[in-house]
Amino acid sequence: MVTSTESVTQNSTARRRGGMSAMERRRTITAYVFLAPAFAILILFLFIPLVQVVYYSFTDYDMLRSPHWVGLENYQNLMHDDLFWTSLKRSFIYLSVTPVLIVLSIALAIIVNRPLRGVNVFRALYYIPVVISAVAIGMIFNFVFAEPAGLINGLLRQLGLIDTPIHFLTDPDYVLPSIMAVTIWRGLGYYMVMFLAGLQAIPEELYEAAAIDGANKLQQHLHITVPQLRPVITFVAVISSISALRAFDEIFILTDGSGGLLDSGVTTMFYLYRQAFRFLNIGYAASIAVVFTIITMIFSLINLRLLEGRADD
Amino acid sequence: MIRRPTSKPLSFRAKRWLENSGWYTVMIAFALITALPFFWAGLMSVRENSASIFRKNKPPQIVPYPGWIGWGEGYKIALKEGGYDVDSNEATKDRPAGHWENYGPRYEKKLQGTWLEPYTFPVTTQNYYKVWNDINIPRYFANSLVVSLAAVFLNVITCSLAAYPLAKLHFRGRNLLFSLLLSTLVFPPQLLFIPLYVMAVKVFAFENTFHGLVLPFATSALGIFLLRQIYQSIPDELLEAARLDGASEFGIWRRILLPLIRPGVATLAIIVFVDSWNAFLWPLLMLSDRDMFTLPVGLAFLRGFFSGDLRTVAAGIMIATIPMILFFLAFQKQFIRGLSGAVKG
């Protein structure tokens, strides 16, 4: 009895110390063979660059001469860079597309969730912008916003509502809201489909029970749909705010790659692009990337906490 | 007797009709908001002159009828001479091949005096010919297709391989690797563009190559998660049985698992395809050779090339977007299932 227990203990300690059984070893080797291609790519194009970007942020580097260590200088400059702070403010203003997108796409999902004839046609139609590149959409909206004969200005003038065109893309106050409108227009169908999937997972009985209790349609949606959709709302809130913070293509196209009059369309992403790839201030741009990533992460964490915390009560 | 819905009381039907028409109104309003920008670009692309569609105190010109229709060179000569018809075998330097005919007068006669007349305008194919001839859109299209399909292929292979052991095999370091993978989702790709760019230029010479557009994005942590989820739903007994029959792990993956996870692979393929097809910043950084442009980069270039000529730009946009819309309509179900699958997963 005693010996057999000892031998079992010995056996297991031996295994814990690194002695794998032949089968275990073979299985581990197989597992790593399967993992190798994906991890080779991740190491090369994700983990190494991750280390590099932090390193570059402490250097002065223009890709011509080798990186030159400057310590915290880039970060110190960043603290005093007005355009960086303005761009950060704009990035957070840009975030206001998220609540608009969530409310509108839930409303749209509720509408197309009804068993109406031809509803599939509408669903498909709303989804089309998702498959078109942001570049093409940006260019189409150049026509929409054009003055004096663009779609909106032309229509308003035709109807006699305005005399002078609205300077959607040439008035510094309007540039950012105009671009944000395009982001909303482009994302609506995408999030609608996500909410639609969420809606279809809600059991019909809940609504029936509420109807018996005398709740009207609006009450039903407020007390059943919204709470039931909460996980999807959290998911959409996180991904849409991250993509709002990263918005680039629309800004590039609608401001002609310039960032807009008086830099009025320069968000942090655009500023990063300009510093890195226009001015080749690799070190400085890297410090922007690092700071912006940290801010984005903190923001996403708070966002997640708030949304999930509210679900608890 | 089966009660048909029509036998319900009239007030009920009236109420439902009213309610439904309310919903249709809202849906149509949203549809207009979605579709109008495309229609607008479409109208611009067939205009003969740049005079605006909306005019003050006059009806808008929104109903098209055939005007100068044709293909090839000689449009300007046609405007002067009333027509142009030169075959490629009789083309000279002064009179290159082209066929242009004005169908306008025929329709103008019919429209004359009708209430519709002030709303009409003639359509031309000239803008399409011009953009087709000056910019190699088919080439950009083919480039985008090659890049996107390569990205799909590599992502499907690497993700479906890597997700298998993470879902079904017990091995040392599994938890560590999995949390490592999880952590990558937190980092925005833009953070990586700076070092990636340096690497691509200094180490790999990725500029103006297709593999340079594909390789950095040849796998995705999100895709691995997606497929891992699906592998987990497959019962272990199935694998045990195959192992007892002496199948190798690779054989099990290839013959049993891969067919079973096909819906997940389709989802991944669609997500990767759309992302890759629409990618702009990375191709913009990598490509300077016009022959290597992908469609989004080509479109951005086209805009600079024809800066003043909005009608030609619009024609270019239409040529670039219509195939993608058709592709979507053909695979609608897969597209939408793919996206909702991403939510449920």
Interface residues (C-beta under 8 A of the other chain):
Chain A: M20 E24 R27 T28 T30 A31 Y32 F34 L35 P37 A38 F39 I41 L42 F45 L46 F47 I48 P49 L50 Q52 V53 Y56 M63 L108 I111 V112 R114 L116 V119 F122 R123 A124 L125 Y126 Y127 I128 P129 V130 V131 I132 S133 A134 V135 A136 I137 M139 I140 F141 N142 F143 V144 A146 P148 A149 L151 G154 L155 R157 Q158 W185 L188 G189 Y190 V193 M194 L196 A197 G198 A201 V232 F235 I242 L245 R246 F248 D249 F252 I253 G257 M269 L272 Y273 A276 F277 I282 A285 A286 A289 V290 F292 T293 T296 M297 S300
Chain B: N20 W23 Y24 V26 M27 F30 A31 I33 T34 A35 L36 P37 F38 W40 A41 M44 S52 I53 F54 R55 K56 P60 I157 T158 C159 L161 A162 Y164 P165 L166 L169 H170 F171 R172 G173 R174 L177 L181 T184 V186 F187 P188 Q190 L191 L192 F193 I194 P195 L196 Y197 V198 M199 V201 K202 L215 P216 F217 A218 T219 A221 I224 E249 F250 W253 V274 W277 N278 F280 L281 L285 L295 P296 V297 L299 A300 R303 L310 V313 A314 I317 A320 T321 M324 I325 F327 F328 L329 Q332 F335 I336 L339 S340 G341 A342 V343 K344
